[in-house]
Amino acid sequence: MTLLRVGAVSRNYFNLPLWLGIEAGFFSTEGLSLDVRLIEAIDQVTEGLAGGALDLALNVTENTLLNRESGGDLTIIGGNVNRLPFSLIARPGTRAMSDLRGAKIGVSSLRAGSSSLVMRLLADAGLHHPTDYTLVAVGPILSRWEHLRSGEIDAGLQGAPLNHIAIDLGFSDLGSPRNLFPDFQFTSLDASRSWLRANADTAVRFMRAFIRAHRLFYNDPDAVAAVARRETGVERRYADQAWHEYTHDTIFPADGRPSVAAVRSLIEVSSLIRDVPTRASMRAGTYIDDSFAEAAERSLGLAD
């Protein structure tokens, strides 16, 4: 059995394909044992990949782009959140984005992740950073939810199912960035190219299990709900709401693959907001290595 150190951000719904694949035995069938390490700080996931402390990770894709643009070795080999599952949730009584003038907005990181999306959403409402509001790095979804409930921040992006829970508790839903960006590679399955060269067969075996887990996600809502409830602690009705949102809008890719269109959207949005001179000139496909997914599909009999 080959042990793989797999990073992921926090204990949130993004990790369902990993948990589901483990529960269904797909990884063990491939001779793989996963040590899934849940990390609260998104930058630490990327640092673990780049430094060799992790073999693979469900990583914030913009951090992989930043790594490559600074001469690093990271690449995208699988999809994860290919379309945005977020709502901009604000304190009760907030009626419009314009009400967030002077507000504290919680984000996962100031350099990547949700901050690009927040800045673009609020710019469309006539609010500009840093003059009109403050971005506060409070961590990923679970941490943002705690900070919002305690009143330490005034708003933040919340993903399913926490967005549904927040709305039921009276918090305000100011809309979804998915309406602006139908495709957006928020997180992806990433690895270093040096690790992939040394472990190509292992990477293909991982991708076979990863692809099977995504197919199961779309086909067995009861199995998904059971794993979601156990791993995240949400009630069944919220687990079901999240599953319906993720499947209806194909937030997880049904084939486990990254999306060139979604990476292109990430590049375009972040290039407008961040001073990254090389990013706008880079083709989306430059950051993606499809060879492992393609080999896995062929061996599963799924290739065209």
Backbone torsions as a table, in degrees:
resi	resn	phi	psi	omega
1	MET	NA	127.3	179.4
2	THR	-91.9	123.3	179.3
3	LEU	-87.4	127.6	177.3
4	LEU	-117.9	133.7	176.2
5	ARG	-92.2	111.8	-172.9
6	VAL	-118.1	121.3	179.7
7	GLY	-91.1	153.3	175.3
8	ALA	-154.4	156.5	-176.9
9	VAL	-91.4	111.2	170.8
10	SER	60.6	-177.0	-179.9
11	ARG	-102.2	75.0	-177.6
12	ASN	-127.2	176.9	-171.4
13	TYR	-65.2	-20.1	179.2
14	PHE	-57.1	-25.6	-173.4
15	ASN	-87.2	2.5	-175.5
16	LEU	-53.7	-41.9	179.4
17	PRO	-59.8	-38.1	177.2
18	LEU	-65.4	-52.5	-177.8
19	TRP	-61.1	-40.8	-178.8
20	LEU	-67.1	-41.3	178.3
21	GLY	-64.7	-36.2	176.0
22	ILE	-67.2	-47.7	-178.3
23	GLU	-60.2	-39.7	-177.5
24	ALA	-80.1	-7.8	179.1
25	GLY	82.7	12.4	-177.2
26	PHE	-66.4	-39.8	-179.4
27	PHE	-71.9	-42.4	179.7
28	SER	-64.9	-33.1	175.9
29	THR	-60.6	-31.2	178.3
30	GLU	-86.4	5.6	-179.1
31	GLY	76.0	27.2	-177.0
32	LEU	-117.3	137.1	173.1
33	SER	-117.6	123.8	-175.5
34	LEU	-99.8	126.4	168.9
35	ASP	-98.8	91.7	-176.2
36	VAL	-83.0	119.4	-177.1
37	ARG	-109.0	113.4	-178.8
38	LEU	-89.7	120.3	-172.2
39	ILE	-121.0	131.9	-175.9
40	GLU	-76.6	-39.2	-176.5
41	ALA	-87.8	121.3	-175.1
42	ILE	-63.2	-34.2	-179.3
43	ASP	-66.6	-28.6	179.6
44	GLN	-70.0	-29.7	175.5
45	VAL	-63.7	-47.7	179.8
46	THR	-63.6	-42.1	179.0
47	GLU	-62.9	-37.2	177.9
48	GLY	-64.1	-40.5	176.3
49	LEU	-64.6	-48.8	-175.6
50	ALA	-67.0	-32.3	-176.9
51	GLY	-91.6	-4.5	177.6
52	GLY	90.8	3.7	177.5
53	ALA	-76.6	-19.7	177.2
54	LEU	-124.8	147.2	176.9
55	ASP	-89.2	-41.5	-179.3
56	LEU	-142.3	161.8	177.1
57	ALA	-160.0	147.3	162.6
58	LEU	-82.8	100.9	-165.4
59	ASN	-116.2	151.7	172.5
60	VAL	-66.0	119.0	-169.4
61	THR	-62.4	-35.7	-179.9
62	GLU	-61.2	-31.4	176.6
63	ASN	-67.7	-32.7	175.6
64	THR	-67.9	-38.9	175.8
65	LEU	-62.7	-44.7	178.6
66	LEU	-61.0	-39.6	178.4
67	ASN	-60.7	-47.5	-178.9
68	ARG	-65.2	-39.2	-177.5
69	GLU	-70.3	-17.4	175.9
70	SER	-100.4	15.8	177.3
71	GLY	91.4	11.7	-177.9
72	GLY	-79.9	-174.9	-166.2
73	ASP	-117.0	5.6	-172.2
74	LEU	-81.0	150.3	177.9
75	THR	-146.5	162.1	-179.9
76	ILE	-96.7	127.6	177.4
77	ILE	-119.4	-14.0	-180.0
78	GLY	-148.0	163.8	177.5
79	GLY	-89.2	168.5	170.7
80	ASN	-149.7	-95.7	175.6
81	VAL	-90.9	93.3	-177.4
82	ASN	-89.1	-16.6	174.0
83	ARG	-135.8	151.3	-168.3
84	LEU	-78.2	129.1	179.6
85	PRO	-98.6	16.0	-167.3
86	PHE	-95.5	154.3	161.7
87	SER	-123.6	145.4	173.4
88	LEU	-83.2	106.2	-175.6
89	ILE	-101.1	130.9	-177.8
90	ALA	-125.6	167.1	-179.3
91	ARG	-57.4	152.4	179.4
92	PRO	-54.5	142.0	178.6
93	GLY	93.6	-11.2	177.3
94	THR	-76.3	122.3	-172.7
95	ARG	-100.8	-24.0	-176.5
96	ALA	-154.0	162.0	179.1
97	MET	-60.4	-31.4	179.0
98	SER	-62.2	-21.8	177.3
99	ASP	-71.4	-8.6	-177.9
100	LEU	-88.5	8.3	174.8
101	ARG	-60.6	126.8	-177.9
102	GLY	82.8	3.1	-174.8
103	ALA	-83.0	163.7	170.2
104	LYS	-101.3	120.3	-177.9
105	ILE	-108.7	123.3	-179.6
106	GLY	-81.3	133.6	177.5
107	VAL	-134.1	164.5	-178.9
108	SER	-73.6	-36.2	-178.3
109	SER	-159.0	151.5	179.2
110	LEU	-79.5	-16.9	-174.4
111	ARG	-105.4	-11.2	-177.1
112	ALA	-160.8	-177.8	175.9
113	GLY	74.3	-133.3	-170.3
114	SER	-72.8	-14.5	-173.9
115	SER	-66.0	-38.4	177.5
116	SER	-59.6	-44.1	-178.5
117	LEU	-65.1	-43.6	179.6
118	VAL	-61.0	-46.0	-178.4
119	MET	-62.4	-38.9	179.7
120	ARG	-70.0	-43.9	179.0
121	LEU	-59.0	-46.2	-176.7
122	LEU	-73.9	-29.8	175.9
123	ALA	-62.4	-38.2	177.9
124	ASP	-66.4	-20.8	177.0
125	ALA	-95.3	6.6	177.5
126	GLY	87.5	11.3	179.3
127	LEU	-109.2	133.0	-173.9
128	HIS	-126.5	141.7	179.4
129	HIS	-90.2	137.5	6.0
130	PRO	-101.9	6.9	-172.9
131	THR	-72.5	-33.5	-172.1
132	ASP	-100.3	-15.8	179.6
133	TYR	-162.1	169.1	-178.6
134	THR	-115.7	132.5	171.0
135	LEU	-91.7	132.8	-179.1
136	VAL	-122.5	120.9	179.4
137	ALA	-78.5	103.7	-177.4
138	VAL	-116.1	0.5	179.2
139	GLY	102.6	-174.2	-173.9
140	PRO	-74.4	-166.1	-166.7
141	ILE	-52.8	-50.7	-176.4
142	LEU	-61.9	-42.7	179.3
143	SER	-66.5	-40.0	177.8
144	ARG	-61.2	-38.9	179.8
145	TRP	-63.9	-43.1	178.5
146	GLU	-64.2	-41.9	179.6
147	HIS	-67.8	-34.2	178.0
148	LEU	-69.3	-44.9	-179.8
149	ARG	-63.4	-34.2	-178.6
150	SER	-81.4	-9.5	-179.2
151	GLY	85.8	7.3	179.8
152	GLU	-74.0	-24.3	172.0
153	ILE	-127.9	162.6	-178.1
154	ASP	-99.5	-20.1	-178.4
155	ALA	-165.7	165.3	176.2
156	GLY	-178.7	157.6	176.5
157	LEU	-72.4	130.9	177.1
158	GLN	-123.2	133.8	179.7
159	GLY	-96.0	160.4	175.9
160	ALA	-62.9	137.7	6.2
161	PRO	-93.8	0.6	-176.0
162	LEU	-64.7	-28.6	177.1
163	ASN	-64.1	-39.0	178.5
164	HIS	-68.0	-39.6	178.0
165	ILE	-63.0	-44.5	-178.9
166	ALA	-61.8	-43.5	-179.7
167	ILE	-62.7	-41.5	178.3
168	ASP	-64.0	-26.3	179.8
169	LEU	-88.3	2.2	174.9
170	GLY	100.1	1.6	176.7
171	PHE	-73.5	158.5	-173.9
172	SER	-91.7	136.8	175.8
173	ASP	-101.9	111.6	-177.6
174	LEU	-95.8	7.6	175.5
175	GLY	115.3	169.3	-175.7
176	SER	-113.5	136.5	174.8
177	PRO	-67.7	-12.2	177.6
178	ARG	-63.4	-24.3	177.1
179	ASN	-68.3	-29.3	178.0
180	LEU	-87.6	-36.4	-173.6
181	PHE	-127.5	88.6	-177.9
182	PRO	-58.2	-33.8	176.2
183	ASP	-119.9	134.8	-179.8
184	PHE	-162.3	116.4	-177.8
185	GLN	-81.8	89.1	-177.1
186	PHE	-78.2	-48.2	175.1
187	THR	-131.9	158.7	-177.5
188	SER	-153.5	167.1	174.3
189	LEU	-87.5	116.9	-172.3
190	ASP	-125.6	157.9	176.4
191	ALA	-155.9	167.5	173.9
192	SER	-84.6	145.9	-179.8
193	ARG	-65.2	-32.1	178.0
194	SER	-66.9	-40.2	177.1
195	TRP	-65.5	-40.5	-179.6
196	LEU	-64.1	-40.1	178.1
197	ARG	-62.1	-36.9	-177.5
198	ALA	-83.8	-14.2	-172.7
199	ASN	-136.9	42.0	-174.0
200	ALA	-60.6	-44.2	-179.1
201	ASP	-64.7	-40.9	178.1
202	THR	-62.3	-40.8	179.8
203	ALA	-63.6	-39.1	178.2
204	VAL	-66.6	-42.4	178.0
205	ARG	-62.2	-40.9	177.0
206	PHE	-60.7	-44.7	-177.8
207	MET	-65.5	-33.4	176.3
208	ARG	-60.0	-47.4	179.2
209	ALA	-66.2	-39.2	-178.9
210	PHE	-62.9	-43.8	178.5
211	ILE	-65.0	-44.2	179.1
212	ARG	-62.0	-37.4	179.1
213	ALA	-63.9	-38.7	178.6
214	HIS	-68.1	-38.7	177.4
215	ARG	-64.1	-39.7	177.8
216	LEU	-65.7	-38.9	179.0
217	PHE	-54.5	-43.2	-177.5
218	TYR	-76.5	-21.1	-170.9
219	ASN	-107.0	-10.0	-174.6
220	ASP	-139.2	79.8	-177.9
221	PRO	-62.2	-28.9	179.1
222	ASP	-68.1	-41.7	177.3
223	ALA	-64.4	-41.3	179.0
224	VAL	-62.8	-45.3	-178.8
225	ALA	-62.2	-40.2	-179.4
226	ALA	-63.1	-44.0	179.9
227	VAL	-69.7	-41.5	-179.8
228	ALA	-61.9	-42.6	-179.8
229	ARG	-65.0	-42.8	-178.8
230	ARG	-66.9	-42.6	-172.6
231	GLU	-84.4	-30.3	-176.4
232	THR	-112.2	-15.5	177.6
233	GLY	80.2	10.2	-178.7
234	VAL	-80.4	156.8	175.6
235	GLU	-68.4	158.0	-178.3
236	ARG	-57.4	-39.4	-176.6
237	ARG	-64.6	-34.6	178.6
238	TYR	-76.6	-34.5	174.0
239	ALA	-61.3	-40.8	178.8
240	ASP	-67.6	-40.1	178.2
241	GLN	-61.4	-42.3	179.5
242	ALA	-64.0	-44.0	179.9
243	TRP	-60.7	-43.7	179.7
244	HIS	-63.4	-40.7	179.2
245	GLU	-65.8	-45.0	-177.7
246	TYR	-66.5	-38.5	-178.7
247	THR	-80.1	-40.5	-179.4
248	HIS	-61.9	-40.2	-177.0
249	ASP	-102.4	11.2	-179.4
250	THR	42.9	54.1	178.7
251	ILE	-69.0	-48.3	166.0
252	PHE	-81.5	139.4	175.8
253	PRO	-72.5	132.8	-178.4
254	ALA	-63.7	-24.4	-179.9
255	ASP	-100.9	3.2	179.1
256	GLY	73.1	11.3	-174.9
257	ARG	-97.9	152.2	171.0
258	PRO	-73.1	166.2	-177.3
259	SER	-118.4	122.4	176.7
260	VAL	-61.1	-41.5	178.9
261	ALA	-62.0	-37.8	-178.9
262	ALA	-71.3	-39.0	176.1
263	VAL	-67.0	-38.9	178.0
264	ARG	-61.0	-41.4	178.6
265	SER	-63.4	-42.1	176.6
266	LEU	-59.3	-44.9	179.9
267	ILE	-61.1	-44.8	-176.9
268	GLU	-65.3	-45.1	-178.4
269	VAL	-66.5	-48.6	-176.2
270	SER	-69.5	-30.3	178.8
271	SER	-68.0	-30.6	177.2
272	LEU	-69.9	-25.9	-171.3
273	ILE	-104.3	-37.9	-174.6
274	ARG	-105.3	147.8	178.1
275	ASP	-85.4	78.0	177.9
276	VAL	-121.2	88.2	-169.9
277	PRO	-56.7	-34.6	-175.1
278	THR	-81.6	-18.8	-169.9
279	ARG	-66.9	-45.4	-175.8
280	ALA	-64.2	-24.0	-178.8
281	SER	-89.3	-6.1	-176.8
282	MET	-87.2	135.1	174.2
283	ARG	-74.0	143.0	-178.3
284	ALA	-57.8	-40.6	-178.1
285	GLY	-63.0	-18.6	178.7
286	THR	-60.3	-29.4	-175.6
287	TYR	-91.6	-2.7	-172.2
288	ILE	-114.9	136.0	171.0
289	ASP	-118.3	103.1	-176.7
290	ASP	-85.1	-3.9	-168.9
291	SER	-63.3	-33.6	-177.1
292	PHE	-75.0	-40.0	175.4
293	ALA	-65.3	-39.9	179.6
294	GLU	-64.4	-42.2	177.8
295	ALA	-64.8	-39.3	178.9
296	ALA	-64.8	-43.7	179.2
297	GLU	-62.0	-41.0	178.8
298	ARG	-61.8	-42.9	-177.5
299	SER	-72.0	-22.7	175.7
300	LEU	-88.6	-3.8	-178.5
301	GLY	74.6	26.2	-176.8
302	LEU	-103.9	-10.9	-177.1
303	ALA	-71.8	150.9	179.3
304	ASP	-65.8	NA	NA
